[in-house]
Structures are given as structure tokens and as C-alpha cells.
Amino acid sequence: MTSMPNTGWSIEYEVLLDSAGNALRVRIRTERGTVVDFVVHYEITIDDRVYAVVRYDGSHGRGHRDLLDAAGETVEHGKRWLPEHLSLAESLQVGLIDLRANWMSYRSDFHRRLR
């Protein structure tokens, strides 16, 4: 895990998943100890270029997952909303657990979309 420079987020860090450039980039904004926004990217490096493959965030006030294309845009039918009853902190945890468990599948799907 490596720290990143402060860019206005309360917490920012990166988790390396392997030695081939697969990583999670995590940004969390808190107010008085409560998560008010977050972004978690699963990123892959291909030919020295970093691509965001999957993004979990709370940008609409509710947690959701976006599957991304090479340009960083959500693919058709790639948005999945998390249950409304989850807090942003709980949605953040769902995203972290999913990405840590399934990054290899997301990587394979991304490579298929690149073809």
C-alpha cells in the first residue's frame, strides 16, 4: 500500500494486487468520521498505460459499480446500483471486497472488451 499526495480527499491510498501493474486506487472523503463520498478503481497497466477497469463510487449519493471501457467511460449496461439501504461506508466495503476477490475476472473481461 502506498500513500498518495493530498488532493482534497480525507484518505487516499493504492493497493498493489500483483507485480504486473494491477492495483486498487482508493479515495475516501469523510466529515466528522462519516464517509460522505468515495471512489475505488481497479486499475490495470497495459504497455505502460494505466486503465481504470472498474469503479465503485458514491457520486450520486448512493453506491454503485461502473464497468469501464478503455476511454474510462461506462460500458453499455455496465452500471450496477448497490442496495439503497447501504450507507456509503458500507458501499465502500462492498466495493473493496468485490474488487479484491474478483479483479482477475474483471481483468479478463476488460481484455475481451479491448479486442
C-alpha positions in Angstrom: 0.0 0.0 0.0 1.4 3.4 -1.0 0.2 6.8 0.1 -0.6 9.4 -2.5 -0.4 13.2 -2.3 -3.3 15.0 -0.6 -5.8 16.2 -3.2 -8.7 17.1 -1.0 -9.8 13.6 -0.2 -9.6 12.7 3.5 -7.9 9.3 2.7 -6.1 8.3 -0.4 -4.1 5.1 -1.0 -3.1 2.5 -3.5 -3.1 -1.3 -3.0 -0.8 -3.3 -5.4 -2.5 -6.6 -6.2 0.4 -8.2 -8.0 3.7 -7.2 -9.6 2.2 -6.8 -13.1 0.6 -3.4 -12.6 -2.8 -4.5 -11.2 -3.9 -2.1 -8.3 -6.7 -0.6 -6.4 -6.8 3.2 -6.1 -8.9 4.3 -3.1 -10.2 7.8 -2.3 -12.4 8.5 0.7 -13.9 11.8 1.8 -15.2 11.9 5.4 -16.9 14.6 7.5 -16.7 14.1 11.3 -15.8 10.4 10.8 -18.6 9.6 8.4 -18.0 8.6 4.8 -19.6 11.2 2.5 -18.1 10.1 -0.8 -15.7 7.5 -2.1 -14.1 6.2 -5.3 -12.4 2.8 -5.7 -10.8 2.0 -9.0 -9.4 -1.3 -10.1 -6.6 -0.3 -12.5 -4.5 -2.3 -14.9 -1.3 -1.4 -16.7 -1.0 -2.5 -20.3 2.0 -1.4 -22.4 2.9 1.3 -19.8 -0.6 2.8 -20.0 -2.9 2.7 -16.9 -6.6 1.9 -17.5 -9.4 2.1 -14.9 -11.3 -1.2 -15.4 -14.0 -1.0 -12.7 -15.1 1.9 -10.5 -17.1 1.8 -7.3 -18.2 5.2 -6.1 -20.9 7.2 -4.2 -21.0 10.2 -6.6 -24.8 10.1 -6.8 -25.3 9.8 -3.1 -25.6 6.1 -3.4 -23.0 3.4 -4.0 -22.7 1.8 -7.5 -20.3 0.0 -9.7 -19.3 1.0 -13.2 -17.6 -1.3 -15.7 -15.4 0.9 -17.8 -14.0 0.8 -21.4 -10.5 1.8 -22.5 -11.6 5.5 -22.6 -12.8 5.4 -19.0 -16.5 5.5 -20.0 -19.1 3.2 -18.5 -19.9 0.4 -20.9 -23.5 -0.2 -22.0 -25.4 -2.0 -19.2 -22.2 -1.6 -17.1 -23.8 0.4 -14.2 -25.0 -1.7 -11.2 -26.6 0.1 -8.3 -25.9 -1.2 -4.8 -28.9 -1.6 -2.4 -30.4 1.7 -1.3 -30.2 0.7 2.4 -26.4 0.6 2.4 -24.6 3.6 3.7 -21.7 5.0 1.7 -19.3 3.4 4.2 -21.0 0.0 3.6 -20.9 0.5 -0.2 -17.2 1.3 0.0 -16.6 -2.0 1.8 -18.7 -3.9 -0.7 -16.6 -2.5 -3.5 -13.3 -3.3 -1.8 -14.3 -6.8 -1.1 -15.6 -7.4 -4.6 -12.5 -5.9 -6.3 -10.1 -7.8 -4.1 -11.9 -11.1 -4.8 -12.7 -10.7 -8.5 -10.1 -8.4 -10.0 -8.8 -11.3 -12.2 -12.2 -11.8 -13.7 -12.6 -8.1 -14.3 -9.2 -8.1 -16.0 -10.2 -10.9 -18.3 -13.4 -9.1 -19.2 -11.6 -5.9 -19.9 -9.1 -7.6 -22.2 -12.1 -9.1 -24.1 -13.6 -5.7 -24.5 -10.4 -4.3 -25.9 -10.5 -6.7 -28.8 
